[in-house]
Amino acid sequence: MASRPKVITTFEVNKSIQPIYTGGDAGLSRSGQVLVTCLGEEALLTNLNTGQLLARVEGDGEVLTALLVTPSVSHLITCSRSLSMRIYSLEPSNDSPDLLHAILQRTLKPHTTPVITAAVDRTGTLLATGGADGVIKVWDINGGYVSHTFRGHAGVISALHFFEAHESVVQSRISAKLRRKLPGSQEDNDDAHTVGAEEEAGSALIFYLASGSEDGKIRIWDLIKRKAITTLDSHVSVVRGLSFSRERNALLSASRDKTAIIWEARTWKARKVVPVLEGLETAGFLSSGQFFCTGGESNILRIWETETGREVTKEQVVGTEDAGILHILYNSSLDFLVTVHTNQTLVLHSLAPLLTLQLGGKLDSLPTLRHLSGTHDEIIDLSYVTQDRELLALATNSEDIRLVSLAARTADPSASAAGQYFGADVALLQGHEDIIICLDVDWSGCWLATGAKDNTARLWQIDHMNQSYESFAVFTGHAESLGAISLPGQPPPVGSTAHSNPSDHPPSFLLTGSQDRTVKRWEVVPKSTIKEDKRNPRAIYTRKAHDKDINAIATNHNSTLFASASQDRTVKIWSVEEGEVQGVLRGHRRGVWSVKFAAKETPPITGDSGPASSSRGLVLTGSGDKTVKIWSLSDYSCLRTLEGHTNSVLKVIWMPLSQQNNDTEVSEPSRRRGVQIASAGGDGLVKIWDVNSGECDCTLDNHTDRVWALTVNPLDGTVISGGGDSVVTFWKDTTSSTIAASAAASTARVEQEQQLQNYIHHGSYREAITLALQLNHPARLLALLTTAVNTNPPDPTSLSGLKAVDDVLQHLADEQLFTLLLRLRDWNTNARTAPVAQRILWVLAKSYPATRLAGLKGKGKGSGLKDVLDGLRAYTERHYKRMEELVDESYLVDYTVREMEAVGFVDEDIVMTGVVL
């Protein structure tokens, strides 16, 4: 029987969800569209409306300590622990007008210690930096030079803020020169003098800089007079936030001493001290100074009235100890603000309620527009949810499940503003009290089950159409944390109510496995019969399953069997109804991390010992022994062992069967491909395997840490992987397009080779040599050049022997010229082809100037002109040495013949006509 042709499987990265913020500074443009964030040593610029990455600016190897973008997004400033400061100009990218290109303008060393905080003025021309040495420097961004240096703080600079005001409003005392010009000098007339000064000063604005330090002091610096005009000393801890309101002529300061102070800019006295009762990290004026907001260690955004100091927001639930607000990003032209939290999340809050809020009124809290996950931390598990697979559920090493949108990027601004773009956070499922370890979905994608370290499992109802994501039931009973969970995968009969409206019909049961080494089957009460006082379901049975932790549970296609995988190196097959063991799979040398049943339609496969039956089903397992095994449920034997990972196999899945695809053109290569599986390992790789041959069809590499999560779209075969590097990668199956492109390239090559033979036959040297270089045919190219060199008689004045060949060699492109030099180097290594190589090399040296030849560059390492010339020189010297030795030997032959003639050993009639060397 003829063997089936081998199909090369290929996957490419189609999309990916990557972290954008891992802590540190963050900034927002004046328009509110460009968000700049720290990602370790890198700076990222992201479109806040669409989630599109605009630019990625690489760092210098050290973590960023300060990051700023000018209001107009003209410049980006980064400061790192290496004591360097880089200033980039931002311009539209040549590849796409929607993207930005960062051009490094200059690298500076602003301080002798790392820059702790920095600020940019509203014009985007001045930059202030504050270091751990207590020194403040003001820079001209365009010029890159220091315009001011301020000293006076005793500790680390912790806050900076530029503001503008009328001179008479900001000065705490009238200067001596101005005082002499005003009539009178009594203390009681100070206010009248101030008013006169205001009238004299007119409407001119002066630039000022407010600075706060860890000693609790605030200094106001006059940028024109280059000195501090006052020192504000009321805080007793680090000053973290500064903001100025021109409408209120007031400066707001926030400190970790749990107070916020509003300072009167006319006299620089404290107008209002607001006891916030939490350590503050940031604060700012809102609504033309009528309100101000604070954020700090309690992880809640609070709004206050400026005049009275009264809190506008009602009492809110305080966040966990490890949570808090680091920054509040806001511009007066925006109708929203962004809070940046210590758990690497960003939250957009609407300011609309403040427009209608009356004095003395109360707010529950500012409405949340949407959440942005700066990083998803370590992706432990993931799965498609909703019937149309519009969302992706992520278990991210936290007690919450994140639902992420998979919608294609749209040009609709309203949809983008609402967060309806690829990778946007749609909802946060909160309820568990500890880290979620595992999750599973039913056949419809409307019901999601989760298991966590809080010893409980939860069943969630996902109704994306109505924007409803609720906890449906809580399963309590395990003594230790859950490590495995499974829902039945069998759909109800077509035409039934449960099939047409799955969101109202929960799964009939739920299976869980725990570190307490037991498995439980839980009864799920139908939604129509649930009563509020009997919402928690009960366990139908509990079985002592394994001797060690249970890592995975899977249910077969008709929900009659389930498998449990454990650290005790075994997998057990159970009946769902009775909870009795049907068989045990033994063979792994380490704990088993993952187990999956094959689909009902899976055809028979070929095992290590030959064809094997799959009538009763197949089971796939992945283990810490770095192997993947396929088992038969007929006799519970191992059919095939797949080896290739260099670390533990953490997840395995069956790839969708090609018969489900009705597109003949696309599915034909897939049908020839046969049954495939995918595995993810601790080596950061995803491998696609051919079950019948046991070979790895392809390896997918886009992660820098172990890959914990793996799933596949049954419709289009898209593989999704998630790892410890916080990256979710979408792998598109490009096998069909690759085969089509390969076939087209092969056809074109055959046609070109036929054309080359035609050119050679007709003596069209120009076209033949050019095409031979293009097709990389060194043998035919050598034959053409040999014919030219050995032409007898040669064309007059021809360098190579044929003028047509000379004309071709004198008009080569740089890439063709370098390719020809590579061929000459190779031919020069053989004594038989060296004369042709030397002749053509001489033609090239005569035809091109040295500057043209010196500028030739090849692709890859070790393919420069110097390497080519070194190769030519080595063998050329060897050839000339051989020729010299032959000439020397010819003298000996000549001498021997003459001596033989003298003694008569050579017949006089024999005439030697020469010696051929």
C-alpha positions in Angstrom: 0.0 0.0 0.0 1.3 3.4 -0.9 2.5 5.5 2.1 0.6 8.6 2.9 2.6 11.8 2.1 4.0 13.6 5.2 2.3 16.9 6.0 4.3 19.5 7.7 2.2 21.1 10.5 2.9 24.8 11.1 1.5 27.3 13.6 2.2 31.0 13.9 1.6 33.6 16.6 -1.6 35.3 15.6 -2.3 37.4 18.7 -1.1 37.7 22.2 -2.1 39.3 25.5 1.0 40.6 27.2 1.6 42.6 30.4 1.7 46.3 30.1 2.4 47.3 33.7 4.4 45.6 36.5 4.7 48.5 39.0 6.3 51.9 39.1 5.3 55.1 37.4 2.5 55.6 35.0 1.4 58.6 32.9 -1.5 59.8 30.7 -1.5 62.2 27.8 -3.6 65.4 27.8 -6.1 63.8 25.4 -6.4 60.7 27.6 -5.6 58.4 24.7 -2.0 57.5 25.4 -1.1 55.6 28.5 2.6 55.2 29.4 3.6 52.5 31.9 6.6 50.7 33.3 7.2 47.1 32.4 10.4 46.3 34.4 13.2 48.0 32.5 11.0 48.8 29.5 8.5 51.6 28.9 5.3 50.9 27.0 2.9 53.4 25.3 -0.6 52.0 24.9 -3.7 53.4 23.3 -6.1 53.5 26.2 -9.2 53.3 23.9 -8.2 50.3 21.8 -5.6 48.6 23.9 -3.2 48.7 21.0 0.5 48.8 21.8 1.9 52.0 20.3 5.5 51.7 21.1 7.9 49.6 23.3 11.0 51.4 24.5 13.8 49.1 25.7 15.7 50.0 28.8 19.3 49.8 29.9 19.1 46.7 31.9 18.0 48.3 35.2 14.5 48.9 36.6 12.9 52.2 35.8 12.5 54.6 38.8 10.7 57.4 37.0 8.7 57.6 33.8 7.1 60.6 32.1 5.4 61.6 28.9 4.7 65.2 27.9 1.1 66.2 27.6 1.2 66.4 23.8 3.1 63.1 23.6 6.1 64.8 22.0 8.7 63.4 24.3 9.2 60.4 26.7 11.6 60.6 29.6 12.9 57.5 31.5 15.1 57.3 34.5 16.6 54.0 35.9 18.6 52.7 38.7 21.7 52.9 36.5 21.6 56.7 37.3 20.9 57.5 33.6 18.1 59.6 32.2 17.0 59.1 28.6 15.0 61.6 26.6 13.1 60.3 23.5 11.2 62.1 20.9 8.0 60.5 19.8 7.0 60.5 16.1 4.5 58.6 14.0 5.9 55.3 12.8 6.7 54.8 9.2 5.1 51.3 9.3 1.7 52.6 10.5 0.4 56.1 11.3 -1.3 54.7 14.4 1.9 53.6 16.0 4.7 55.7 17.5 8.4 55.5 17.0 10.7 56.5 19.9 14.0 58.2 18.8 16.6 58.6 21.5 17.7 62.2 21.7 20.2 62.1 24.5 21.3 60.2 27.5 22.1 62.1 30.7 23.2 61.5 34.2 21.0 63.9 36.2 22.0 63.0 39.8 24.6 61.2 41.7 21.8 59.0 43.1 18.8 57.4 41.4 16.0 59.7 40.4 13.0 59.0 42.7 10.4 61.3 41.2 10.0 63.6 38.2 7.4 66.0 36.8 6.7 67.8 33.5 5.0 71.2 33.1 1.9 71.7 31.1 3.8 73.0 28.1 6.0 69.9 27.9 9.2 72.0 27.8 10.4 71.8 31.4 11.3 68.7 33.3 12.0 68.5 37.1 13.9 65.6 38.6 14.3 64.8 42.3 16.9 62.4 43.6 17.7 60.5 46.7 20.4 63.1 47.4 17.8 65.8 48.1 18.7 67.8 45.0 16.1 69.1 42.5 17.0 69.9 38.9 15.0 71.6 36.3 15.8 70.7 32.7 15.0 72.1 29.3 13.6 69.0 27.5 14.4 70.2 24.0 17.9 71.5 24.8 18.8 68.8 27.3 20.5 71.2 29.7 19.9 72.1 33.4 18.2 75.5 33.8 17.8 75.3 37.7 19.4 73.5 40.6 17.6 73.7 43.9 19.0 72.5 47.2 17.5 72.7 50.6 15.6 69.4 51.3 17.3 67.2 53.9 16.0 63.9 52.5 14.8 62.1 49.5 12.6 64.1 47.1 9.2 62.4 47.1 6.9 64.7 45.1 7.2 67.4 42.5 4.6 69.6 40.8 4.8 72.5 38.4 2.1 75.2 38.5 1.5 78.7 37.3 0.0 81.7 39.2 0.0 85.4 39.4 3.0 86.7 41.3 1.0 88.5 43.9 -1.1 85.5 44.6 1.8 83.1 45.1 4.2 85.3 47.0 4.0 84.9 50.8 5.5 88.4 51.4 5.9 91.4 49.1 9.5 91.8 48.0 11.5 94.6 49.5 11.7 96.4 46.2 8.0 96.3 45.7 7.4 97.3 49.3 9.4 100.5 48.8 7.3 101.5 45.8 4.0 101.1 47.8 2.8 103.9 50.1 2.8 103.1 53.9 4.5 100.4 55.8 2.1 99.5 58.7 1.3 95.8 59.3 -2.4 96.6 59.2 -2.0 97.7 55.6 -0.4 94.5 54.3 -3.6 93.4 52.6 -4.1 96.7 50.8 -0.4 96.6 49.7 -1.1 93.1 48.3 -4.0 94.2 46.3 -2.0 97.1 44.9 0.7 94.7 43.9 -1.8 92.5 42.1 -3.0 95.5 40.1 0.6 96.5 39.3 1.5 93.0 38.3 -1.4 92.7 36.0 -2.2 89.3 34.5 1.4 88.0 34.1 1.9 84.4 35.1 4.9 83.1 36.9 6.2 79.5 36.8 6.6 77.8 40.2 7.7 74.4 41.3 6.4 72.7 44.5 8.6 69.9 46.0 8.0 67.6 48.9 10.4 65.3 50.6 10.6 62.5 53.2 11.1 64.9 56.0 7.5 66.2 55.6 8.5 69.6 54.3 7.2 71.3 51.2 9.1 74.1 49.4 7.8 76.5 46.8 10.5 77.5 44.3 10.2 80.6 42.1 11.7 79.6 38.7 12.3 83.2 37.8 14.1 84.3 41.0 15.7 80.8 41.2 15.0 80.5 44.9 12.5 79.1 47.5 9.9 81.7 48.4 8.5 79.7 51.3 8.7 76.4 53.2 5.5 74.6 54.4 6.1 72.5 57.5 3.0 70.8 58.8 3.3 67.2 57.6 5.2 64.7 59.9 5.8 62.0 57.3 6.7 61.6 53.6 4.8 64.0 51.2 3.6 61.9 48.3 1.1 64.0 46.4 1.0 67.7 45.3 -1.6 69.5 43.2 -2.5 73.1 42.5 -5.8 74.7 41.6 -5.7 78.2 40.0 -9.4 78.6 40.5 -9.1 78.1 44.2 -5.6 79.6 44.5 -4.7 76.6 46.6 -2.1 73.9 46.9 -3.1 70.4 47.9 -0.6 68.1 49.7 -1.0 64.5 50.7 1.2 62.6 53.1 1.7 59.2 54.6 0.9 60.9 58.0 -2.8 60.2 57.0 -3.6 63.9 56.4 -4.3 66.1 53.4 -3.7 69.8 53.7 -5.1 72.6 51.5 -2.7 75.6 51.5 -3.8 79.2 50.9 -1.6 80.4 48.0 -1.9 84.1 49.0 -0.4 83.6 52.5 0.9 80.0 52.3 -1.0 79.2 55.5 -2.9 76.0 56.0 -6.5 76.7 55.0 -7.8 73.2 55.8 -6.3 70.1 57.4 -8.2 67.0 56.4 -7.7 63.9 58.5 -8.0 61.1 55.9 -7.0 58.4 58.4 -5.0 56.4 55.9 -1.5 56.7 54.5 -1.8 58.6 51.3 0.2 58.0 48.1 -1.5 60.5 45.7 -4.1 63.3 45.6 -5.4 65.8 43.1 -8.0 68.6 42.5 -11.1 67.8 40.5 -13.9 69.8 38.8 -12.0 73.2 38.8 -10.9 72.7 42.4 -14.4 72.2 43.8 -13.4 68.7 44.9 -10.2 66.8 45.5 -9.5 63.0 45.5 -7.2 60.9 47.5 -5.8 57.4 47.2 -3.6 55.3 49.4 -3.1 52.2 51.5 -6.9 51.4 51.8 -7.1 50.8 48.1 -10.3 53.0 47.7 -10.8 56.3 45.8 -12.2 59.0 48.0 -13.7 62.3 47.0 -13.7 65.4 49.3 -15.1 68.9 49.2 -12.4 71.5 49.0 -14.1 74.3 51.0 -15.4 72.2 53.9 -13.0 69.2 53.9 -16.0 66.9 54.1 -15.8 63.4 52.4 -18.3 63.2 49.5 -18.1 59.4 49.0 -19.9 57.1 51.4 -18.0 54.5 53.4 -16.5 51.9 51.2 -15.0 48.5 51.8 -11.3 48.7 52.6 -9.0 46.6 50.4 -6.6 43.9 51.5 -3.4 44.7 53.2 -1.3 44.1 50.1 -3.4 46.4 47.9 -3.3 50.1 47.6 -3.6 53.1 45.1 -0.2 54.3 43.9 -1.2 57.0 41.4 -4.2 58.9 40.2 -3.9 60.0 36.5 -6.1 62.9 35.6 -6.3 66.0 33.3 -8.8 68.8 33.6 -10.0 68.2 30.0 -11.0 64.6 30.8 -14.3 63.3 32.1 -12.6 60.3 33.8 -9.6 59.5 35.9 -7.4 56.5 36.2 -6.3 54.9 39.5 -3.1 52.8 39.4 -3.0 50.1 42.1 -0.3 48.1 43.7 -1.7 44.8 42.3 -0.8 46.1 38.8 -4.3 46.9 37.8 -5.6 50.2 36.4 -9.2 51.3 36.9 -11.1 54.0 34.9 -13.6 56.0 37.0 -16.3 58.3 35.5 -16.5 61.9 36.8 -20.0 62.4 35.5 -21.6 62.2 39.0 -19.5 65.2 40.2 -21.2 67.5 37.6 -24.6 67.2 39.2 -23.5 66.7 42.8 -24.8 69.5 45.1 -22.9 70.8 48.0 -23.6 68.6 51.0 -24.5 65.7 48.8 -23.1 62.2 49.0 -21.9 59.6 46.4 -21.6 55.8 46.8 -18.4 55.9 44.8 -17.3 57.0 41.3 -18.7 54.6 38.7 -16.1 52.2 37.3 -15.9 52.4 33.5 -13.6 49.4 33.1 -10.6 47.6 34.5 -7.2 47.2 32.9 -4.9 44.4 34.0 -1.4 45.6 33.9 -0.2 42.0 34.2 -2.1 38.7 34.6 0.7 37.4 36.8 1.2 33.7 36.4 -1.4 32.1 34.2 -2.4 28.9 35.9 -5.4 27.9 33.8 -7.6 29.3 31.1 -10.6 28.3 29.0 -13.1 29.7 26.4 -16.4 30.9 27.8 -19.8 31.9 26.2 -21.4 30.0 23.4 -19.7 32.1 20.7 -16.3 31.9 22.5 -16.2 35.6 22.9 -14.5 35.6 26.2 -11.5 33.9 27.8 -11.5 33.0 31.5 -8.1 33.3 33.2 -7.0 31.9 36.6 -4.1 34.3 37.3 -2.5 33.2 40.6 -5.1 35.2 42.5 -8.5 34.7 44.2 -10.4 36.2 41.2 -11.2 35.0 37.7 -10.6 37.5 35.0 -12.9 37.4 31.9 -11.0 38.9 28.9 -12.6 40.0 25.6 -11.6 38.2 22.4 -13.4 40.6 20.1 -11.5 41.8 17.1 -10.1 45.3 17.2 -12.8 47.7 15.9 -12.7 51.2 14.5 -15.9 52.1 16.4 -14.8 54.6 19.0 -17.8 53.9 21.2 -17.0 50.2 21.4 -13.3 50.9 22.1 -14.2 53.4 24.8 -16.4 50.7 26.4 -13.5 48.3 26.5 -14.9 46.1 23.7 -11.6 45.2 22.1 -9.2 42.3 22.1 -7.6 41.7 25.5 -9.8 44.1 27.4 -11.0 43.1 30.9 -14.7 42.4 30.8 -15.5 41.2 34.3 -13.8 40.1 37.5 -15.4 37.0 39.2 -14.9 37.6 42.9 -15.9 35.2 45.6 -13.0 32.9 46.4 -10.9 33.8 49.4 -7.6 32.2 48.2 -5.8 31.5 44.9 -7.8 29.7 42.2 -6.0 26.6 41.0 -8.2 25.1 38.4 -11.2 25.8 36.2 -13.5 24.1 33.7 -16.4 24.9 31.4 -19.4 22.9 30.2 -20.2 22.2 26.6 -22.0 25.5 26.1 -19.5 27.8 27.7 -22.2 29.4 29.9 -21.2 27.6 33.1 -17.8 28.0 34.6 -16.5 25.9 37.6 -13.5 27.0 39.7 -11.5 25.3 42.5 -9.3 27.2 44.9 -7.0 27.0 47.9 -9.9 28.1 50.2 -11.1 24.4 50.0 -14.2 25.4 48.0 -15.4 25.1 44.5 -17.8 27.6 42.8 -20.1 27.4 39.8 -20.5 30.6 37.9 -23.2 31.6 35.4 -21.9 33.4 32.4 -24.5 35.5 30.6 -22.5 37.8 28.4 -25.4 39.1 26.5 -26.9 40.6 29.6 -23.6 41.4 31.2 -24.3 39.1 34.1 -21.5 37.1 35.7 -22.7 35.6 39.0 -21.7 32.9 41.4 -24.4 30.3 41.1 -23.4 27.8 43.8 -20.6 27.2 46.4 -19.4 23.6 47.0 -17.9 23.2 50.5 -16.7 19.9 52.0 -13.0 19.3 51.1 -10.5 19.4 53.9 -7.7 20.9 51.8 -7.3 23.0 48.7 -8.8 21.9 45.4 -6.4 21.0 42.5 -8.8 19.6 40.0 -12.3 20.2 38.8 -14.5 18.9 35.9 -17.9 19.5 34.4 -19.8 17.1 32.1 -19.0 17.7 28.5 -21.9 15.9 26.9 -24.5 18.3 25.3 -28.2 17.7 25.9 -30.3 16.4 23.0 -30.7 18.9 20.1 -34.1 20.6 20.3 -34.4 20.4 24.1 -34.8 23.5 26.2 -31.4 22.8 27.9 -29.8 22.8 24.5 -31.5 26.0 23.1 -31.2 28.0 26.4 -28.1 26.6 28.3 -27.7 29.6 30.5 -30.8 28.7 32.4 -29.9 25.0 32.8 -26.8 24.3 34.9 -24.8 21.1 34.5 -26.2 18.1 36.3 -23.1 17.4 38.4 -19.6 18.6 39.3 -16.5 16.6 40.0 -13.7 17.9 42.2 -10.3 16.5 43.4 -8.3 17.9 46.3 -5.1 17.7 48.2 -7.0 15.7 50.8 -6.7 12.9 48.2 -10.4 12.5 47.7 -12.7 13.0 44.8 -16.3 14.2 45.2 -19.3 14.2 42.9 -21.6 17.1 43.7 -25.2 17.5 42.9 -26.2 20.7 41.1 -29.7 21.7 41.8 -31.6 23.0 38.7 -32.0 26.7 38.7 -35.8 26.6 38.7 -35.9 24.7 42.1 -33.2 26.6 44.0 -34.3 28.2 47.2 -32.2 30.9 48.9 -31.9 28.9 52.1 -30.8 25.8 50.3 -28.4 27.2 47.8 -25.2 25.2 48.7 -25.3 21.8 47.1 -24.3 18.5 48.7 -21.8 15.8 47.7 -23.4 12.7 46.2 -20.3 10.6 47.1 -16.8 11.0 48.4 -14.0 8.6 47.5 -10.5 8.2 48.8 -8.8 8.2 45.4 -5.1 8.5 45.6 -2.1 8.4 48.0 -1.0 11.9 47.1 -2.4 15.2 45.8 -4.9 15.1 42.9 -3.7 17.3 40.0 -6.4 16.8 37.3 -9.8 15.4 36.6 -11.4 14.8 33.2 -14.8 13.5 32.1 -15.3 11.4 28.9 -17.5 12.4 26.0 -20.8 10.8 27.3 -20.2 11.6 31.0 -20.1 7.9 32.1 -16.4 7.8 33.1 -14.0 10.2 34.7 -10.3 10.0 35.2 -8.2 11.4 38.2 -4.5 12.1 37.9 -2.3 12.3 41.0 1.2 13.0 42.3 1.3 9.3 43.2 2.2 8.6 39.5 -1.1 6.9 38.7 -4.3 7.7 36.8 -7.5 6.0 37.8 -10.6 5.5 35.7 -13.9 5.8 37.6 -17.6 5.3 36.8 -19.5 8.6 37.2 -22.7 7.1 38.6 -21.3 4.7 41.2 -17.9 6.2 41.8 -16.1 2.9 41.5 -12.7 2.3 40.0 -12.8 0.8 36.6 -9.0 0.6 35.9 -5.7 2.1 36.9 -3.1 3.5 34.5 0.5 2.8 35.7 3.7 3.6 33.9 4.7 7.2 34.7 7.8 7.6 36.8 6.7 11.0 38.3 3.5 12.6 39.3 0.8 13.0 36.6 -0.2 16.7 35.9 -2.8 16.4 33.2 -5.3 13.9 31.8 -7.8 14.1 28.9 -10.2 11.7 27.2 -10.3 11.5 23.4 -13.4 12.6 21.5 -15.9 9.9 20.5 -15.1 10.3 16.8 -11.3 9.6 17.3 -10.3 7.0 14.7 -8.1 4.0 15.6 -4.4 4.9 16.1 -1.1 3.1 15.6 0.7 2.4 18.9 4.3 1.4 19.6 3.3 -2.3 19.1 1.1 -1.7 16.0 -2.5 -0.8 15.3 -4.7 -0.4 18.4 -8.4 -0.2 18.9 -10.0 2.9 20.2 -13.6 1.5 20.4 -13.8 2.0 24.2 -11.8 5.2 24.2 -8.4 6.7 24.6 -6.8 8.6 27.4 -4.0 11.2 27.2 -1.7 12.0 30.1 1.2 14.3 30.8 3.7 13.8 33.6 6.6 15.2 35.6 8.8 12.5 34.0 8.8 14.7 30.8 6.7 12.3 28.8 3.2 12.1 27.2 1.4 8.8 27.2 -1.6 7.5 25.3 -3.6 4.8 26.9 -6.3 2.4 25.7 -9.4 2.0 27.8 -9.9 -1.5 26.4 -7.1 -3.0 28.5 -5.7 0.1 30.3 -2.4 -0.4 28.5 0.0 2.3 27.3 -0.2 2.5 23.5 2.5 5.1 22.9 5.0 7.2 24.8 6.0 10.6 23.4 9.3 12.1 24.5 10.7 15.5 23.6 10.1 17.9 26.5 13.0 18.8 28.6 10.9 19.5 31.7 7.6 18.4 33.2 4.6 18.1 30.9 2.0 20.3 32.7 -0.9 20.2 30.2 -2.1 18.0 27.4 -5.1 18.3 25.0 -6.5 16.5 21.9 -6.5 18.6 18.8 -9.9 18.9 17.1 -10.6 16.3 14.5 -10.3 17.5 10.9 -13.6 15.9 9.9 -15.4 18.6 11.7 -14.2 21.0 9.0 -16.4 21.0 5.9 -14.2 23.2 3.8 -12.7 20.8 1.4 -9.9 23.0 0.3 -8.7 23.8 3.8 -9.4 20.5 5.4 -7.6 18.3 2.9 -4.2 18.8 4.4 -5.7 18.4 7.8 -7.3 15.1 6.9 -3.9 13.8 5.7 -2.5 15.0 9.0 -4.4 12.5 11.1 -4.9 12.6 14.9 -2.8 15.1 16.8 -2.3 16.1 20.4 -0.7 19.2 22.0 1.4 19.3 25.1 2.7 22.2 27.2 5.7 21.9 29.5 7.8 23.5 32.2 10.4 24.2 29.5 8.2 27.0 28.1 7.4 25.1 24.9 4.2 23.9 23.3 4.5 20.8 21.1 2.2 19.4 18.5 2.5 15.6 18.1 1.4 13.1 15.5 -0.3 10.3 17.4 0.3 7.6 14.8 4.0 8.2 14.2 4.8 9.5 17.7 6.8 12.3 16.2 6.7 16.0 17.1 5.2 17.8 14.2 6.1 21.3 15.4 7.3 23.2 18.5 5.7 26.5 19.4 8.0 28.9 21.3 6.7 32.2 22.6 7.0 31.9 26.4 9.9 32.7 28.7 8.5 30.7 31.6 6.7 27.4 32.1 3.4 27.0 30.3 0.7 25.9 32.7 -2.5 26.4 30.6 -3.5 25.1 27.2 -6.7 25.0 25.3 -7.9 24.8 21.7 -10.7 26.3 19.7 -12.6 23.3 18.2 -13.8 25.3 15.2 -10.6 26.7 13.7 -7.9 24.9 15.6 -6.5 28.0 17.3 -4.3 26.9 20.2 -4.1 29.2 23.3 -1.3 28.9 25.8 -0.7 30.7 29.0 2.4 30.7 31.2 4.2 32.0 34.2 5.5 34.9 32.1 2.0 36.5 32.2 1.6 36.0 28.4 -1.4 34.5 26.7 -0.5 33.4 23.1 -2.9 32.6 20.3 -1.4 30.2 17.8 -3.1 30.1 14.4 -2.9 26.8 12.4 -1.2 27.9 9.2 -0.7 24.3 7.8 -3.0 24.8 4.8 -1.6 28.2 3.8 1.9 26.9 4.3 1.2 23.9 2.0 -0.4 26.2 -0.6 2.5 28.6 -0.5 5.0 25.7 -0.8 3.1 24.2 -3.7 3.0 27.6 -5.5 6.7 28.1 -4.8 7.5 24.6 -6.2 5.5 25.2 -9.3 7.2 28.6 -9.9 10.6 27.0 -9.4 9.9 24.3 -11.9 8.8 26.9 -14.4 11.9 29.0 -13.8 14.2 26.0 -14.1 12.6 25.1 -17.5 13.1 28.7 -18.5 16.8 28.5 -17.5 17.3 25.5 -19.7 15.7 27.4 -22.6 18.0 30.3 -22.0 21.0 28.0 -22.0 19.9 26.3 -25.1 19.4 29.5 -27.0 22.7 31.0 -25.7 21.0 33.9 -23.8 23.8 34.4 -21.4 22.4 37.5 -19.7 19.1 35.9 -18.8 20.7 32.5 -18.0 23.3 33.8 -15.6 20.8 36.1 -13.8 18.3 33.3 -13.4 21.0 30.8 -12.3 22.0 33.3 -9.5 18.4 33.8 -8.5 17.6 30.0 -8.4 20.9 29.3 -6.6 22.1 26.8 -9.2 25.9 26.9 -8.8 26.5 23.9 -11.1 24.6 25.5 -14.1 26.2 28.8 -13.4 29.6 27.2 -13.4 28.9 25.5 -16.7 27.8 28.8 -18.3 31.0 30.6 -17.1 33.2 27.7 -18.1 31.8 27.9 -21.6 32.6 31.6 -21.7 36.1 31.2 -20.4 37.0 28.3 -22.8 35.5 30.0 -25.9 38.0 29.6 -28.8 38.6 32.0 -30.3 37.5 34.5 -27.6 35.7 37.7 -28.6 38.0 40.6 -29.2 38.6 42.9 -26.2 36.5 40.5 -24.0 37.6 39.9 -20.5 35.9 36.6 -19.9 35.9 35.3 -23.4 32.4 36.4 -24.4 31.3 40.0 -24.5 27.7 39.0 -23.6 29.0 37.5 -20.4 31.1 40.6 -19.7 28.0 42.7 -20.0 26.1 40.6 -17.5 29.0 40.5 -15.0 29.4 44.3 -15.2 25.7 45.0 -14.4 25.0 42.9 -11.3 23.1 44.1 -8.3 24.9 44.1 -5.0 23.1 40.9 -3.8 23.8 39.1 -7.0 27.4 40.3 -6.9 28.0 39.0 -3.4 26.3 35.7 -4.3 28.7 35.3 -7.2 31.7 36.0 -5.0 30.5 33.2 -2.7 30.3 30.8 -5.6 33.8 31.9 -6.8 35.1 31.2 -3.3 33.7 27.7 -3.4 34.9 26.9 -6.9 38.4 28.2 -6.0 38.8 25.3 -3.5 38.9 22.8 -6.4 41.9 22.6 -8.7 39.7 21.7 -11.7 37.4 24.7 -11.3 39.9 27.2 -9.9 41.0 28.6 -13.4 37.4 29.6 -14.1 37.0 31.1 -10.6 40.3 33.1 -11.0 39.3 34.4 -14.5 35.8 35.6 -13.3 37.3 37.1 -10.2 39.7 39.1 -12.4 36.8 40.2 -14.5 34.9 41.5 -11.5 38.0 43.3 -10.2 38.4 45.0 -13.5 34.7 45.9 -13.8 33.9 47.3 -10.3 35.6 50.0 -8.2 37.1 49.0 -4.9 34.5 51.1 -3.0 31.6 49.2 -4.5 33.2 45.8 -3.6 34.1 46.9 -0.1 30.4 47.9 0.6 29.0 44.4 -0.1 27.4 42.7 2.8 25.9 39.3 3.1 23.2 37.8 5.3 24.1 36.1 8.5 27.1 35.8 10.6 30.4 35.1 8.9 29.3 36.1 5.5 31.0 39.5 5.1 33.3 40.4 2.2 36.4 39.9 4.4 35.5 36.3 5.0 35.0 35.7 1.3 38.3 37.3 0.4 40.1 35.3 3.1 38.8 32.1 1.6 39.8 33.1 -1.9 43.3 34.2 -0.8 44.0 30.9 1.1 43.3 28.6 -1.8 44.8 31.0 -4.4 48.1 30.9 -2.6 47.8 27.1 -2.5 47.2 27.0 -6.3 50.1 29.3 -7.1 52.4 27.3 -4.8 51.4 24.1 -6.6 52.1 25.7 -10.0 55.6 26.8 -8.8 56.4 23.3 -7.7 55.3 21.9 -11.1 57.6 24.4 -12.8 60.5 23.4 -10.6 59.8 19.7 -11.4 59.7 20.5 -15.2 63.4 21.6 -15.0 64.3 18.2 -13.6 62.5 16.5 -16.4 64.2 18.6 -19.0 67.6 17.9 -17.5 67.0 14.2 -17.4 66.0 14.1 -21.1 69.1 16.0 -22.2 71.4 13.6 -20.2 69.6 10.6 -21.7 70.2 12.0 -25.2 73.9 12.4 -24.4 74.4 8.8 -23.5 72.3 7.5 -26.4 69.4 6.2 -24.5 67.0 8.4 -26.5 66.5 7.8 -30.2 67.5 10.8 -32.3 64.4 10.5 -34.3 62.3 11.2 -31.2 61.7 14.9 -30.8 60.3 16.2 -27.5 57.9 18.9 -28.3 57.3 20.0 -24.8 56.2 19.1 -21.4 52.6 19.5 -20.3 52.2 20.8 -16.8 
